Amino acid sequence: MPDKETCPIFDINVHLGCWHNQRLPYTSPLQLQKKLNSLGIRKAFVSSNQAIFYSDPEPGNLELLNKVKRYPLFVPVPVFNPNIPNSEEILRKYSKLKIKIIKLFPSFHNYSLNSEKIKSVLKFCLLEGFIILIQMRMEDERLQHPTLKTNPLDIDKILEIAEMYPSLPIICLSGYFNECVRLAQNSSNIYLDISFAERLDTIKALLDVIPLSRIVFGSHTPFFYPESALLKVESSEIPLCWKEHILYKNIETLMEER
Amino acid sequence: MNIIDIHVHPELEDQDYSLTEKMIGLAKRYGVKHICLLGDVLHFGYDPSEEQIRKINDQTIELVEKWSDFFFGFCFLNPKHPEEFMQQEAGRCFKNKNFKGIKLEVAVNARNKHVEKVMRIARNMNIVVLLHSWSTEIIDNREHQSDPEDIAYLASHFPDVKIIMAHVTSARERGVLAIKPFSNVWVDTSGGQPIAGTIEYAVEKLGSERILFGSDAPGRDFSAQLGKIYGSNISEYAKRSILGENARKLLGITDG
C-alpha cells in the first residue's frame, strides 16, 4: 500500500446525514472526519443525504456547508436537481463562487438524463468548466425499503449525454462492475468509482478492460465500510504508481483541469 | 490470522483450474487458510437434475482431493430429488474426510416439505446444512428464495441439526432477529455489498460465536468481503471468532 504520508487518498463518494433504510455510523462531521482520516483519506467529496429529499435541495446544501466548513477534510458537493424552477440561477451562483462540481440524483429526482432540461444544464456546465457527479444508486436495489424504491439508471442515457458533451467530465458513482465496464468502454469522458464494483480481484479485473485514468477512489461511506474499497486497491497486485492514480491522482488531475 | 472462508463457489467451466488457482493465490494473500467449496450451484439453473447434481459434486470432490490441504467441500443437493438418491450422493461425497456439510440453493423454499428429507439425512450423518437465504421483501420469488423467517421455521423443526444461513447482509436486522432464538443457526457474512453496521448488529444480537466469515467468491472479492469484518466496530476476539475460530469449532477443523 502506498505510504499514507506521501500518498493522500481522495474519496469522491462520501455522504453526511441520516438515511431512512440504514442506521448509519459517523453521522456527524467530526466522527466522519475521524474515521476517514484514520484510514489515510485526506480529501472527501461529501454531499448531504437530507438535500436529496428536500423539494429544494439548496437549503440542504447550505446546511451541509455550515456543518463541514470547520473540517478541512471535506469538499462539499451540492446536490443539484435540474427540475427546480431556479436551477439555472443556482448554477450561475455556484459558478461565481467557484464551485465547479455538482452531484445529480436522477433516480431520486425523477428525470431522464436525455431531457431537454438536463441538456441545457449540461451545456452550461460544459461552458463553465464543471465536473458532473452522477449517483447511480444509494443502495443495492434488492435491499431497498419496500415502499421507497428507486430504479437503476439507464446506462444508454448516460452514454448518450457523454457523447453529446465529450469535453464534460462525468464521474459515475456506485456503479456495479458490468455497468462500470460498459460506461468506460463506450465513452471517453466517463470516470468510475470503485465502491459498488466487485469481482474477484476487482481492480485488476477493471484494469484488464478499462483505462487506469478512468478509475477513481470512492468508498460510499458511511453506507459501506470504507475498509472494503481501500482493501480492493491495497491488495491489488498492480504497480504502486497505478494505485496512486486511483487513490488520488486521477481526481486531482480532473480538479486541476477545471 | 488463519482465516476460513465458508462460502466459495467453483465454476464448472474452469476445466484447466486457472480460476481455482487464481482464487487460491488471492485467498492466501489475505491469510485465508481454508476455503469451503459449495459447488457451482446455479450452473444448471434453479432445479438441477440428478445427473447435473452429480456433475457439480464431481467437481467439488475433484478439487477437494487435488487441494486437500486447502479446500473443504459441501455436498450440493436438490431437495426435490428422492431421499435415496440424496443419501447416495451425500455418502459419495462424504467418503472424503474433507467434506463438511450439505449445501442447498434455491430449488425450493426452506419451508417446503422436500427439505425435511435433507434435514433427516443431515441429522443421521451429524453434518451441517448451509442454506441460501435472501430477504424476499423486494425480490419476491418466495417459492425458491428463503427468507430468514423460513430458515427460522426450519430450525425450529430440526433443533438437532446445525444450520448455516447464508448472506447476513441481505437478512439485515429483521433477519437476524428472526433466527436469534434458534441456537442451532449460524449466519455467514458472504455476498452483498459491505453495508456498514451489519456485522456490529449481528454480533450484538447473536454473539460473535454464531457468525462465520464467507466471501461468495469468485462473484465477490475477498478484499471487499474481508473489509466488512476488518472495518466493523467489534472486539478483536469477535473478529478472530468470525474469521476462523467459529468455523473451526462448527466444522471440526483441527489444523491451523
Contacts between the chains, C-beta under 8 A, distances in Angstrom:
chain1	res1	chain2	res2	distance
A	22	B	195	6.9
A	22	B	196	7.6
A	22	B	197	6.8
A	23	B	197	5.5
A	23	B	201	7.9
A	24	B	196	6.8
A	24	B	197	7.2
A	25	B	196	5.5
A	25	B	197	6.1
A	25	B	233	7.4
A	140	B	192	6.6
A	140	B	193	5.3
A	140	B	195	7.9
A	141	B	138	7.1
A	142	B	134	7.2
A	142	B	135	7.9
A	142	B	138	5.4
A	142	B	139	5.3
A	142	B	170	7.1
A	143	B	135	7.2
A	143	B	138	6.9
A	143	B	169	7.7
A	143	B	170	6.4
A	143	B	172	7.0
A	143	B	192	7.4
A	143	B	195	7.5
A	144	B	138	6.0
A	146	B	137	4.7
A	146	B	138	6.1
A	149	B	138	7.1
A	196	B	193	6.5
A	198	B	193	7.7
A	198	B	219	7.9
A	198	B	220	5.6
A	198	B	221	5.1
A	198	B	224	5.2
A	199	B	218	7.5
A	199	B	219	7.4
A	199	B	220	7.8
A	199	B	221	6.3
A	200	B	19	8.0
A	200	B	22	7.0
A	200	B	23	6.7
A	200	B	26	6.7
A	200	B	217	5.5
A	200	B	218	4.0
A	200	B	219	7.7
A	200	B	220	7.5
A	200	B	221	5.9
A	200	B	222	7.8
A	201	B	22	7.4
A	201	B	26	5.8
A	201	B	221	6.6
A	202	B	221	4.7
A	202	B	223	6.9
A	202	B	224	6.9
A	221	B	196	7.5
A	222	B	196	5.6
A	223	B	195	6.8
A	223	B	196	6.3
A	224	B	193	6.2
A	224	B	194	4.7
A	224	B	195	6.4
A	224	B	196	5.8
A	225	B	194	4.6
A	225	B	195	8.0
A	225	B	196	5.1
A	225	B	227	5.2
A	225	B	228	5.6
A	225	B	230	7.8
A	225	B	231	3.2
A	225	B	232	6.8
A	226	B	227	7.9
A	226	B	231	6.6
A	227	B	194	7.8
A	227	B	227	3.9
A	227	B	228	7.9
A	227	B	230	4.9
A	227	B	231	3.4
A	228	B	194	3.8
A	228	B	223	6.9
A	228	B	224	4.1
A	228	B	225	7.6
A	228	B	226	8.0
A	228	B	227	3.0
A	228	B	228	6.4
A	228	B	231	6.6
A	229	B	224	7.5
A	229	B	227	7.4
A	230	B	227	7.1
A	231	B	223	3.8
A	231	B	224	6.7
A	231	B	226	6.3
A	231	B	227	4.6
A	231	B	230	7.3
A	232	B	221	6.3
A	232	B	223	4.7
A	232	B	224	5.9
A	232	B	227	7.9
A	234	B	223	7.5
A	235	B	29	6.5
A	235	B	30	6.8
A	235	B	222	7.6
A	235	B	223	4.7
A	236	B	223	7.9
